[in-house]
Amino acid sequence: MVFFALTRHGVAEMLDLARGNNAPVWVNQGLLDAADLDRWRSEGVSLTDFLYWIDPSDASCVQAAVETIREHHPHQVLYMERV
C-alpha cells in the first residue's frame, strides 16, 4: 500500500493513515518543509517528496506522477487523494 497526497489537506490524512499501516507516502512539492520532512522520517514514515509541483487539476501531470510512484512501488495498491 502506497499513499499519494496532492494538497495540504490530503497530506495530513495520508500521513495519519500511513503511520498506522507502515506504508510509504509520496507528497506534492512544497506541502511539507524540510523540518516536517525530517520529523516524519525520524518517526519512521517512508516519505518521498516530489522535486516539482504537480498541479492537482492537470490530469496528465497527476498521471505522470502516478506512473513514477508505480515504478518505485510495482504491484502495490496506490491510494491517492481525490481532488
HUTAKA-V902923 format. One record per backbone hydrogen bond with DSSP energy under -1.0 kcal/mol. CO is the residue of the C=O (numbers start at 1). NH is the residue of the N-H. E is the energy in kcal/mol with one decimal. If there is no record, write none. Layout:
{{CO | NH | E} {CO | NH | E}}
This chain:
{{2 | 79 | -3.5} {3 | 26 | -2.8} {4 | 81 | -2.4} {5 | 28 | -1.7} {7 | 11 | -2.3} {8 | 12 | -1.4} {9 | 13 | -1.4} {10 | 14 | -2.9} {11 | 15 | -2.4} {12 | 16 | -1.7} {13 | 17 | -2.3} {14 | 18 | -2.8} {15 | 19 | -2.2} {16 | 20 | -1.2} {18 | 22 | -1.5} {18 | 23 | -1.2} {24 | 3 | -2.5} {25 | 48 | -2.9} {26 | 5 | -2.7} {27 | 50 | -2.7} {28 | 31 | -1.6} {33 | 37 | -2.6} {34 | 38 | -2.5} {35 | 39 | -2.4} {36 | 40 | -2.7} {37 | 41 | -2.4} {38 | 42 | -2.5} {39 | 43 | -1.2} {40 | 45 | -2.1} {41 | 44 | -1.7} {45 | 47 | -1.0} {46 | 25 | -3.0} {48 | 27 | -2.6} {55 | 58 | -2.2} {58 | 62 | -2.4} {59 | 63 | -2.5} {60 | 64 | -2.0} {61 | 65 | -2.0} {62 | 66 | -2.4} {63 | 67 | -2.3} {64 | 68 | -1.9} {65 | 69 | -2.4} {66 | 70 | -2.6} {67 | 71 | -1.7} {68 | 72 | -1.3} {69 | 73 | -1.7} {73 | 76 | -1.3} {77 | 2 | -2.4} {79 | 4 | -2.3}}
